[in-house]
Amino acid sequence: MNMRPLQPTPFIDDRSHPHVYVATGEDPYDNTRQVLSQINLAAVKGKRVLLKPNAGRIATADSGITTNPQVVAAAIDVFLEAEASVAVGESPITGVRTMEAFEATGIASVALERNCPLIVMDARQPVHVIIEDGVAIQSLEVCPEVVDYDVVVSIPVMKTHMHTVVTLAVKNMKGCLWRRTKVDLHMLPPIEDMDDKPLNIAIADMASVLRPHLSIIDGTTGMEGLGPSAGQAKKLDLVLAGIDPLAVDAVACSLMGVKAEDVPHLRICAERGYGVIDISRIQVNPAKWRDFTSPFEPPPDNLSIHFSGINILDEMSCSACQSTVLMLLNRYGEQVFDSFPGQENVTIAIGKGHQSIPCGTLCIGNCTAQHKKQGVFVPGCPPVATHILEMISESKPEESPDVQIEQSC
């Protein structure tokens, strides 16, 4: 099935000077209702509305990883009151079961209370979508619910991201890609004569056909630093909403202390005319919205600086592998060192872009398979931290603490 997935927008806004609404307070439910009350939702009467939160990992909302369930609850209530039919859907990262994630986040509970369906968006076969002017990608495999529903609402968490600077309403739509095809965007080769990472260009290509009709950004508890899943939770107690996802993302960026123009996928989208990121052109309510600014710690340029004695070689990895490595080192760093006796530093490689790596490297993930003879190779996409620990423990030499792990390099 080849088609453009999203239905035409039922909402009306000034495309040159779009509106974004911000609410702050201790109650995320009230904040969400407040911002949505300023948007004319009359056009959703009788329509099917799909809410797409951040619920792709097993985590609670206070971690800053997943969308606060009270934000989702308020969105369900508001759209039901507008006489729409509402469902909540997600397609999580590899290895995560959708319903388990909904339970962990608390979204399952609030949906059940409201008789709101929860959808496993990977259950059915995908829709093949052609991207006519794609630069990095020319097509996508999209979850079919994106086609079935009249209105798609992106409800991300306000987070930094190690590959894309931030992950907000536009990038959250990557969770509408079917099953493992999400990973494909991380596996693209460099694009000739373009300085931007292929991932960022691919997200902009995706946005040409997968921009949400309405966006609600959950800033109740965000994540700074090593986002999207290994950073620090940051309490903000605010919610944003608007029709132009680029404008909503731009205001969220500003509140995070980030210029939207410095976020490659947003800049590329704006250059292509998909929306507005120039803050001077965005009508933000309330006028004092800048008072809510709380700069986020940016993602580090080099993951190794967080772990003494660890050298992380990261070439074109995805966030799933990065998160696995960070979890491994945070939880089992001492055991990792013990498994490499006699080595002053431990080198870990992730990602598919390595031309060569040093002998004695711990190669994590299928993307490093071509270098598996350089040290210890742990397959998986991604492997879990406990499996990595088991593999390197089994490879640990017993004869002498000075003996290196056997290499064929």
KOLBALUM-693595 format. One record per residue (C-alpha): x, y, z; residue in three letters. Coordinates in steps of 0.5 Angstrom, whole numbers, plus 500, padded with zeros to 3 digits. Example, Ala and Ser with C-alpha at 12.3 -4.5 7.8 and 13.67 -1.06 7.14 Angstrom:
<atoms>
<atom c1="525" c2="491" c3="516" res="ALA"/>
<atom c1="527" c2="498" c3="514" res="SER"/>
</atoms>
This chain:
<atoms>
<atom c1="500" c2="500" c3="500" res="MET"/>
<atom c1="503" c2="506" c3="498" res="ASN"/>
<atom c1="500" c2="513" c3="500" res="MET"/>
<atom c1="501" c2="519" c3="505" res="ARG"/>
<atom c1="499" c2="517" c3="512" res="PRO"/>
<atom c1="496" c2="523" c3="515" res="LEU"/>
<atom c1="489" c2="526" c3="514" res="GLN"/>
<atom c1="489" c2="533" c3="512" res="PRO"/>
<atom c1="489" c2="537" c3="519" res="THR"/>
<atom c1="482" c2="539" c3="522" res="PRO"/>
<atom c1="485" c2="545" c3="525" res="PHE"/>
<atom c1="486" c2="552" c3="523" res="ILE"/>
<atom c1="492" c2="557" c3="526" res="ASP"/>
<atom c1="496" c2="562" c3="523" res="ASP"/>
<atom c1="501" c2="558" c3="519" res="ARG"/>
<atom c1="506" c2="564" c3="519" res="SER"/>
<atom c1="505" c2="566" c3="526" res="HIS"/>
<atom c1="503" c2="560" c3="530" res="PRO"/>
<atom c1="500" c2="560" c3="537" res="HIS"/>
<atom c1="504" c2="556" c3="542" res="VAL"/>
<atom c1="501" c2="555" c3="549" res="TYR"/>
<atom c1="504" c2="554" c3="556" res="VAL"/>
<atom c1="502" c2="552" c3="563" res="ALA"/>
<atom c1="506" c2="551" c3="569" res="THR"/>
<atom c1="504" c2="549" c3="576" res="GLY"/>
<atom c1="504" c2="543" c3="580" res="GLU"/>
<atom c1="498" c2="539" c3="577" res="ASP"/>
<atom c1="500" c2="536" c3="570" res="PRO"/>
<atom c1="493" c2="534" c3="569" res="TYR"/>
<atom c1="491" c2="542" c3="570" res="ASP"/>
<atom c1="496" c2="544" c3="566" res="ASN"/>
<atom c1="494" c2="540" c3="560" res="THR"/>
<atom c1="487" c2="542" c3="561" res="ARG"/>
<atom c1="489" c2="549" c3="561" res="GLN"/>
<atom c1="493" c2="549" c3="554" res="VAL"/>
<atom c1="488" c2="545" c3="551" res="LEU"/>
<atom c1="483" c2="550" c3="553" res="SER"/>
<atom c1="486" c2="555" c3="549" res="GLN"/>
<atom c1="486" c2="551" c3="542" res="ILE"/>
<atom c1="479" c2="550" c3="538" res="ASN"/>
<atom c1="478" c2="543" c3="538" res="LEU"/>
<atom c1="471" c2="543" c3="535" res="ALA"/>
<atom c1="473" c2="540" c3="529" res="ALA"/>
<atom c1="475" c2="533" c3="532" res="VAL"/>
<atom c1="467" c2="532" c3="534" res="LYS"/>
<atom c1="466" c2="525" c3="531" res="GLY"/>
<atom c1="473" c2="524" c3="529" res="LYS"/>
<atom c1="478" c2="519" c3="531" res="ARG"/>
<atom c1="484" c2="521" c3="535" res="VAL"/>
<atom c1="490" c2="517" c3="536" res="LEU"/>
<atom c1="495" c2="520" c3="542" res="LEU"/>
<atom c1="502" c2="518" c3="541" res="LYS"/>
<atom c1="506" c2="519" c3="548" res="PRO"/>
<atom c1="513" c2="517" c3="550" res="ASN"/>
<atom c1="512" c2="510" c3="552" res="ALA"/>
<atom c1="517" c2="506" c3="549" res="GLY"/>
<atom c1="521" c2="504" c3="555" res="ARG"/>
<atom c1="519" c2="501" c3="562" res="ILE"/>
<atom c1="520" c2="507" c3="566" res="ALA"/>
<atom c1="516" c2="511" c3="570" res="THR"/>
<atom c1="514" c2="518" c3="569" res="ALA"/>
<atom c1="518" c2="521" c3="575" res="ASP"/>
<atom c1="524" c2="518" c3="571" res="SER"/>
<atom c1="524" c2="523" c3="566" res="GLY"/>
<atom c1="523" c2="518" c3="561" res="ILE"/>
<atom c1="516" c2="517" c3="559" res="THR"/>
<atom c1="510" c2="521" c3="559" res="THR"/>
<atom c1="506" c2="523" c3="565" res="ASN"/>
<atom c1="500" c2="519" c3="565" res="PRO"/>
<atom c1="496" c2="525" c3="568" res="GLN"/>
<atom c1="498" c2="529" c3="562" res="VAL"/>
<atom c1="495" c2="523" c3="558" res="VAL"/>
<atom c1="489" c2="523" c3="562" res="ALA"/>
<atom c1="487" c2="530" c3="561" res="ALA"/>
<atom c1="488" c2="529" c3="553" res="ALA"/>
<atom c1="483" c2="523" c3="553" res="ILE"/>
<atom c1="478" c2="527" c3="557" res="ASP"/>
<atom c1="479" c2="533" c3="553" res="VAL"/>
<atom c1="478" c2="530" c3="547" res="PHE"/>
<atom c1="472" c2="526" c3="549" res="LEU"/>
<atom c1="469" c2="532" c3="552" res="GLU"/>
<atom c1="470" c2="534" c3="544" res="ALA"/>
<atom c1="466" c2="528" c3="542" res="GLU"/>
<atom c1="472" c2="525" c3="539" res="ALA"/>
<atom c1="473" c2="517" c3="539" res="SER"/>
<atom c1="480" c2="517" c3="543" res="VAL"/>
<atom c1="485" c2="511" c3="543" res="ALA"/>
<atom c1="493" c2="511" c3="546" res="VAL"/>
<atom c1="498" c2="508" c3="541" res="GLY"/>
<atom c1="505" c2="506" c3="542" res="GLU"/>
<atom c1="511" c2="502" c3="538" res="SER"/>
<atom c1="516" c2="502" c3="543" res="PRO"/>
<atom c1="524" c2="500" c3="542" res="ILE"/>
<atom c1="526" c2="493" c3="540" res="THR"/>
<atom c1="525" c2="488" c3="546" res="GLY"/>
<atom c1="520" c2="492" c3="550" res="VAL"/>
<atom c1="513" c2="490" c3="550" res="ARG"/>
<atom c1="508" c2="495" c3="549" res="THR"/>
<atom c1="503" c2="493" c3="554" res="MET"/>
<atom c1="508" c2="492" c3="559" res="GLU"/>
<atom c1="511" c2="499" c3="558" res="ALA"/>
<atom c1="504" c2="502" c3="558" res="PHE"/>
<atom c1="503" c2="499" c3="565" res="GLU"/>
<atom c1="510" c2="501" c3="568" res="ALA"/>
<atom c1="508" c2="508" c3="566" res="THR"/>
<atom c1="501" c2="509" c3="569" res="GLY"/>
<atom c1="498" c2="510" c3="562" res="ILE"/>
<atom c1="495" c2="503" c3="562" res="ALA"/>
<atom c1="491" c2="505" c3="569" res="SER"/>
<atom c1="488" c2="512" c3="567" res="VAL"/>
<atom c1="486" c2="509" c3="560" res="ALA"/>
<atom c1="483" c2="503" c3="563" res="LEU"/>
<atom c1="479" c2="508" c3="568" res="GLU"/>
<atom c1="476" c2="512" c3="562" res="ARG"/>
<atom c1="475" c2="506" c3="557" res="ASN"/>
<atom c1="480" c2="509" c3="552" res="CYS"/>
<atom c1="483" c2="503" c3="548" res="PRO"/>
<atom c1="491" c2="502" c3="548" res="LEU"/>
<atom c1="494" c2="500" c3="542" res="ILE"/>
<atom c1="500" c2="496" c3="540" res="VAL"/>
<atom c1="502" c2="499" c3="534" res="MET"/>
<atom c1="506" c2="494" c3="531" res="ASP"/>
<atom c1="501" c2="488" c3="532" res="ALA"/>
<atom c1="498" c2="489" c3="524" res="ARG"/>
<atom c1="502" c2="490" c3="518" res="GLN"/>
<atom c1="505" c2="496" c3="516" res="PRO"/>
<atom c1="503" c2="502" c3="511" res="VAL"/>
<atom c1="509" c2="503" c3="506" res="HIS"/>
<atom c1="509" c2="510" c3="505" res="VAL"/>
<atom c1="513" c2="514" c3="499" res="ILE"/>
<atom c1="517" c2="520" c3="501" res="ILE"/>
<atom c1="517" c2="524" c3="494" res="GLU"/>
<atom c1="523" c2="529" c3="496" res="ASP"/>
<atom c1="527" c2="525" c3="501" res="GLY"/>
<atom c1="534" c2="526" c3="502" res="VAL"/>
<atom c1="536" c2="521" c3="506" res="ALA"/>
<atom c1="530" c2="516" c3="506" res="ILE"/>
<atom c1="525" c2="515" c3="500" res="GLN"/>
<atom c1="520" c2="511" c3="504" res="SER"/>
<atom c1="518" c2="509" c3="511" res="LEU"/>
<atom c1="514" c2="503" c3="514" res="GLU"/>
<atom c1="509" c2="506" c3="518" res="VAL"/>
<atom c1="504" c2="503" c3="523" res="CYS"/>
<atom c1="497" c2="503" c3="520" res="PRO"/>
<atom c1="494" c2="507" c3="526" res="GLU"/>
<atom c1="497" c2="513" c3="523" res="VAL"/>
<atom c1="493" c2="512" c3="517" res="VAL"/>
<atom c1="486" c2="509" c3="521" res="ASP"/>
<atom c1="486" c2="515" c3="525" res="TYR"/>
<atom c1="483" c2="522" c3="523" res="ASP"/>
<atom c1="488" c2="526" c3="528" res="VAL"/>
<atom c1="495" c2="524" c3="531" res="VAL"/>
<atom c1="497" c2="528" c3="537" res="VAL"/>
<atom c1="504" c2="527" c3="539" res="SER"/>
<atom c1="505" c2="527" c3="547" res="ILE"/>
<atom c1="513" c2="527" c3="548" res="PRO"/>
<atom c1="517" c2="528" c3="554" res="VAL"/>
<atom c1="522" c2="534" c3="554" res="MET"/>
<atom c1="528" c2="531" c3="554" res="LYS"/>
<atom c1="535" c2="532" c3="551" res="THR"/>
<atom c1="538" c2="527" c3="546" res="HIS"/>
<atom c1="545" c2="524" c3="545" res="MET"/>
<atom c1="544" c2="524" c3="537" res="HIS"/>
<atom c1="539" c2="530" c3="536" res="THR"/>
<atom c1="540" c2="535" c3="541" res="VAL"/>
<atom c1="533" c2="534" c3="544" res="VAL"/>
<atom c1="527" c2="530" c3="542" res="THR"/>
<atom c1="520" c2="533" c3="542" res="LEU"/>
<atom c1="514" c2="533" c3="538" res="ALA"/>
<atom c1="517" c2="532" c3="531" res="VAL"/>
<atom c1="522" c2="526" c3="533" res="LYS"/>
<atom c1="517" c2="523" c3="538" res="ASN"/>
<atom c1="513" c2="521" c3="531" res="MET"/>
<atom c1="519" c2="516" c3="530" res="LYS"/>
<atom c1="515" c2="512" c3="535" res="GLY"/>
<atom c1="510" c2="511" c3="529" res="CYS"/>
<atom c1="515" c2="507" c3="525" res="LEU"/>
<atom c1="514" c2="500" c3="525" res="TRP"/>
<atom c1="517" c2="495" c3="529" res="ARG"/>
<atom c1="525" c2="495" c3="528" res="ARG"/>
<atom c1="525" c2="500" c3="522" res="THR"/>
<atom c1="526" c2="505" c3="527" res="LYS"/>
<atom c1="533" c2="503" c3="527" res="VAL"/>
<atom c1="534" c2="504" c3="520" res="ASP"/>
<atom c1="534" c2="511" c3="521" res="LEU"/>
<atom c1="541" c2="510" c3="525" res="HIS"/>
<atom c1="544" c2="506" c3="520" res="MET"/>
<atom c1="544" c2="510" c3="514" res="LEU"/>
<atom c1="551" c2="512" c3="511" res="PRO"/>
<atom c1="554" c2="519" c3="510" res="PRO"/>
<atom c1="550" c2="524" c3="505" res="ILE"/>
<atom c1="555" c2="527" c3="500" res="GLU"/>
<atom c1="556" c2="534" c3="500" res="ASP"/>
<atom c1="552" c2="535" c3="507" res="MET"/>
<atom c1="555" c2="536" c3="514" res="ASP"/>
<atom c1="549" c2="534" c3="518" res="ASP"/>
<atom c1="548" c2="527" c3="520" res="LYS"/>
<atom c1="544" c2="522" c3="516" res="PRO"/>
<atom c1="540" c2="521" c3="522" res="LEU"/>
<atom c1="538" c2="528" c3="523" res="ASN"/>
<atom c1="536" c2="529" c3="515" res="ILE"/>
<atom c1="532" c2="522" c3="516" res="ALA"/>
<atom c1="528" c2="525" c3="521" res="ILE"/>
<atom c1="527" c2="531" c3="517" res="ALA"/>
<atom c1="525" c2="527" c3="511" res="ASP"/>
<atom c1="520" c2="523" c3="516" res="MET"/>
<atom c1="517" c2="530" c3="518" res="ALA"/>
<atom c1="515" c2="531" c3="511" res="SER"/>
<atom c1="510" c2="526" c3="511" res="VAL"/>
<atom c1="509" c2="524" c3="519" res="LEU"/>
<atom c1="508" c2="531" c3="522" res="ARG"/>
<atom c1="503" c2="531" c3="528" res="PRO"/>
<atom c1="496" c2="535" c3="527" res="HIS"/>
<atom c1="497" c2="537" c3="535" res="LEU"/>
<atom c1="503" c2="537" c3="540" res="SER"/>
<atom c1="503" c2="537" c3="547" res="ILE"/>
<atom c1="509" c2="537" c3="550" res="ILE"/>
<atom c1="510" c2="534" c3="557" res="ASP"/>
<atom c1="515" c2="538" c3="561" res="GLY"/>
<atom c1="512" c2="536" c3="568" res="THR"/>
<atom c1="519" c2="532" c3="569" res="THR"/>
<atom c1="524" c2="532" c3="563" res="GLY"/>
<atom c1="531" c2="529" c3="562" res="MET"/>
<atom c1="537" c2="533" c3="561" res="GLU"/>
<atom c1="544" c2="530" c3="560" res="GLY"/>
<atom c1="545" c2="523" c3="557" res="LEU"/>
<atom c1="538" c2="523" c3="554" res="GLY"/>
<atom c1="533" c2="520" c3="552" res="PRO"/>
<atom c1="534" c2="515" c3="557" res="SER"/>
<atom c1="540" c2="515" c3="561" res="ALA"/>
<atom c1="540" c2="522" c3="564" res="GLY"/>
<atom c1="538" c2="526" c3="570" res="GLN"/>
<atom c1="531" c2="527" c3="571" res="ALA"/>
<atom c1="529" c2="535" c3="571" res="LYS"/>
<atom c1="523" c2="537" c3="575" res="LYS"/>
<atom c1="519" c2="543" c3="571" res="LEU"/>
<atom c1="512" c2="543" c3="572" res="ASP"/>
<atom c1="510" c2="545" c3="565" res="LEU"/>
<atom c1="506" c2="543" c3="559" res="VAL"/>
<atom c1="506" c2="546" c3="552" res="LEU"/>
<atom c1="501" c2="545" c3="546" res="ALA"/>
<atom c1="500" c2="548" c3="539" res="GLY"/>
<atom c1="498" c2="546" c3="532" res="ILE"/>
<atom c1="505" c2="547" c3="529" res="ASP"/>
<atom c1="509" c2="542" c3="532" res="PRO"/>
<atom c1="516" c2="546" c3="530" res="LEU"/>
<atom c1="513" c2="552" c3="533" res="ALA"/>
<atom c1="512" c2="548" c3="540" res="VAL"/>
<atom c1="518" c2="544" c3="539" res="ASP"/>
<atom c1="522" c2="551" c3="538" res="ALA"/>
<atom c1="518" c2="554" c3="545" res="VAL"/>
<atom c1="520" c2="548" c3="548" res="ALA"/>
<atom c1="527" c2="548" c3="546" res="CYS"/>
<atom c1="528" c2="556" c3="548" res="SER"/>
<atom c1="525" c2="554" c3="555" res="LEU"/>
<atom c1="531" c2="548" c3="556" res="MET"/>
<atom c1="536" c2="554" c3="554" res="GLY"/>
<atom c1="537" c2="551" c3="547" res="VAL"/>
<atom c1="536" c2="555" c3="540" res="LYS"/>
<atom c1="532" c2="551" c3="536" res="ALA"/>
<atom c1="536" c2="553" c3="530" res="GLU"/>
<atom c1="542" c2="549" c3="533" res="ASP"/>
<atom c1="537" c2="543" c3="533" res="VAL"/>
<atom c1="539" c2="540" c3="526" res="PRO"/>
<atom c1="532" c2="536" c3="525" res="HIS"/>
<atom c1="528" c2="542" c3="527" res="LEU"/>
<atom c1="533" c2="547" c3="522" res="ARG"/>
<atom c1="532" c2="543" c3="516" res="ILE"/>
<atom c1="525" c2="542" c3="517" res="CYS"/>
<atom c1="524" c2="549" c3="518" res="ALA"/>
<atom c1="528" c2="551" c3="512" res="GLU"/>
<atom c1="524" c2="546" c3="508" res="ARG"/>
<atom c1="518" c2="550" c3="510" res="GLY"/>
<atom c1="514" c2="545" c3="514" res="TYR"/>
<atom c1="513" c2="550" c3="520" res="GLY"/>
<atom c1="516" c2="556" c3="524" res="VAL"/>
<atom c1="522" c2="555" c3="529" res="ILE"/>
<atom c1="523" c2="563" c3="529" res="ASP"/>
<atom c1="521" c2="565" c3="536" res="ILE"/>
<atom c1="520" c2="572" c3="534" res="SER"/>
<atom c1="514" c2="569" c3="529" res="ARG"/>
<atom c1="511" c2="565" c3="534" res="ILE"/>
<atom c1="505" c2="567" c3="539" res="GLN"/>
<atom c1="506" c2="565" c3="545" res="VAL"/>
<atom c1="501" c2="565" c3="551" res="ASN"/>
<atom c1="502" c2="567" c3="557" res="PRO"/>
<atom c1="507" c2="573" c3="555" res="ALA"/>
<atom c1="511" c2="572" c3="561" res="LYS"/>
<atom c1="513" c2="565" c3="558" res="TRP"/>
<atom c1="520" c2="566" c3="558" res="ARG"/>
<atom c1="520" c2="566" c3="566" res="ASP"/>
<atom c1="519" c2="559" c3="566" res="PHE"/>
<atom c1="526" c2="558" c3="563" res="THR"/>
<atom c1="530" c2="553" c3="566" res="SER"/>
<atom c1="537" c2="551" c3="562" res="PRO"/>
<atom c1="538" c2="543" c3="561" res="PHE"/>
<atom c1="545" c2="540" c3="561" res="GLU"/>
<atom c1="546" c2="538" c3="554" res="PRO"/>
<atom c1="548" c2="531" c3="552" res="PRO"/>
<atom c1="556" c2="530" c3="552" res="PRO"/>
<atom c1="560" c2="530" c3="546" res="ASP"/>
<atom c1="564" c2="524" c3="549" res="ASN"/>
<atom c1="561" c2="519" c3="553" res="LEU"/>
<atom c1="568" c2="517" c3="556" res="SER"/>
<atom c1="568" c2="523" c3="560" res="ILE"/>
<atom c1="563" c2="520" c3="565" res="HIS"/>
<atom c1="567" c2="514" c3="566" res="PHE"/>
<atom c1="574" c2="514" c3="568" res="SER"/>
<atom c1="578" c2="509" c3="565" res="GLY"/>
<atom c1="573" c2="507" c3="560" res="ILE"/>
<atom c1="574" c2="509" c3="552" res="ASN"/>
<atom c1="568" c2="509" c3="548" res="ILE"/>
<atom c1="568" c2="508" c3="541" res="LEU"/>
<atom c1="562" c2="511" c3="538" res="ASP"/>
<atom c1="561" c2="511" c3="531" res="GLU"/>
<atom c1="554" c2="512" c3="528" res="MET"/>
<atom c1="551" c2="508" c3="534" res="SER"/>
<atom c1="543" c2="508" c3="536" res="CYS"/>
<atom c1="540" c2="511" c3="542" res="SER"/>
<atom c1="539" c2="504" c3="544" res="ALA"/>
<atom c1="546" c2="501" c3="544" res="CYS"/>
<atom c1="548" c2="508" c3="548" res="GLN"/>
<atom c1="543" c2="507" c3="553" res="SER"/>
<atom c1="545" c2="499" c3="554" res="THR"/>
<atom c1="553" c2="501" c3="555" res="VAL"/>
<atom c1="551" c2="507" c3="560" res="LEU"/>
<atom c1="546" c2="502" c3="564" res="MET"/>
<atom c1="552" c2="497" c3="564" res="LEU"/>
<atom c1="557" c2="502" c3="566" res="LEU"/>
<atom c1="553" c2="505" c3="571" res="ASN"/>
<atom c1="551" c2="498" c3="574" res="ARG"/>
<atom c1="556" c2="494" c3="573" res="TYR"/>
<atom c1="562" c2="498" c3="572" res="GLY"/>
<atom c1="567" c2="495" c3="577" res="GLU"/>
<atom c1="565" c2="488" c3="574" res="GLN"/>
<atom c1="567" c2="490" c3="567" res="VAL"/>
<atom c1="574" c2="492" c3="569" res="PHE"/>
<atom c1="575" c2="486" c3="573" res="ASP"/>
<atom c1="574" c2="482" c3="567" res="SER"/>
<atom c1="579" c2="486" c3="563" res="PHE"/>
<atom c1="585" c2="484" c3="568" res="PRO"/>
<atom c1="592" c2="488" c3="566" res="GLY"/>
<atom c1="589" c2="493" c3="562" res="GLN"/>
<atom c1="589" c2="500" c3="565" res="GLU"/>
<atom c1="583" c2="502" c3="560" res="ASN"/>
<atom c1="577" c2="498" c3="557" res="VAL"/>
<atom c1="575" c2="500" c3="550" res="THR"/>
<atom c1="568" c2="499" c3="548" res="ILE"/>
<atom c1="566" c2="500" c3="541" res="ALA"/>
<atom c1="559" c2="501" c3="539" res="ILE"/>
<atom c1="556" c2="503" c3="532" res="GLY"/>
<atom c1="557" c2="501" c3="525" res="LYS"/>
<atom c1="561" c2="506" c3="523" res="GLY"/>
<atom c1="568" c2="504" c3="525" res="HIS"/>
<atom c1="573" c2="503" c3="520" res="GLN"/>
<atom c1="578" c2="499" c3="525" res="SER"/>
<atom c1="578" c2="498" c3="532" res="ILE"/>
<atom c1="584" c2="497" c3="537" res="PRO"/>
<atom c1="586" c2="490" c3="539" res="CYS"/>
<atom c1="582" c2="488" c3="546" res="GLY"/>
<atom c1="576" c2="492" c3="545" res="THR"/>
<atom c1="569" c2="490" c3="548" res="LEU"/>
<atom c1="565" c2="490" c3="541" res="CYS"/>
<atom c1="557" c2="491" c3="543" res="ILE"/>
<atom c1="552" c2="490" c3="538" res="GLY"/>
<atom c1="551" c2="487" c3="532" res="ASN"/>
<atom c1="553" c2="493" c3="528" res="CYS"/>
<atom c1="560" c2="491" c3="531" res="THR"/>
<atom c1="560" c2="484" c3="528" res="ALA"/>
<atom c1="565" c2="485" c3="523" res="GLN"/>
<atom c1="570" c2="487" c3="528" res="HIS"/>
<atom c1="569" c2="481" c3="533" res="LYS"/>
<atom c1="576" c2="478" c3="532" res="LYS"/>
<atom c1="579" c2="484" c3="536" res="GLN"/>
<atom c1="576" c2="482" c3="543" res="GLY"/>
<atom c1="570" c2="480" c3="546" res="VAL"/>
<atom c1="564" c2="481" c3="541" res="PHE"/>
<atom c1="557" c2="481" c3="544" res="VAL"/>
<atom c1="551" c2="480" c3="539" res="PRO"/>
<atom c1="544" c2="483" c3="540" res="GLY"/>
<atom c1="540" c2="489" c3="537" res="CYS"/>
<atom c1="542" c2="491" c3="543" res="PRO"/>
<atom c1="544" c2="486" c3="548" res="PRO"/>
<atom c1="542" c2="487" c3="555" res="VAL"/>
<atom c1="547" c2="489" c3="560" res="ALA"/>
<atom c1="546" c2="483" c3="564" res="THR"/>
<atom c1="548" c2="479" c3="558" res="HIS"/>
<atom c1="554" c2="483" c3="556" res="ILE"/>
<atom c1="556" c2="482" c3="563" res="LEU"/>
<atom c1="555" c2="474" c3="563" res="GLU"/>
<atom c1="559" c2="474" c3="556" res="MET"/>
<atom c1="565" c2="478" c3="558" res="ILE"/>
<atom c1="565" c2="474" c3="565" res="SER"/>
<atom c1="566" c2="468" c3="561" res="GLU"/>
<atom c1="571" c2="471" c3="557" res="SER"/>
<atom c1="575" c2="473" c3="563" res="LYS"/>
<atom c1="582" c2="469" c3="564" res="PRO"/>
<atom c1="583" c2="465" c3="570" res="GLU"/>
<atom c1="590" c2="463" c3="570" res="GLU"/>
<atom c1="593" c2="469" c3="572" res="SER"/>
<atom c1="591" c2="476" c3="573" res="PRO"/>
<atom c1="596" c2="479" c3="568" res="ASP"/>
<atom c1="593" c2="475" c3="563" res="VAL"/>
<atom c1="590" c2="479" c3="557" res="GLN"/>
<atom c1="583" c2="476" c3="554" res="ILE"/>
<atom c1="585" c2="472" c3="548" res="GLU"/>
<atom c1="585" c2="475" c3="542" res="GLN"/>
<atom c1="586" c2="473" c3="535" res="SER"/>
<atom c1="588" c2="480" c3="533" res="CYS"/>
</atoms>
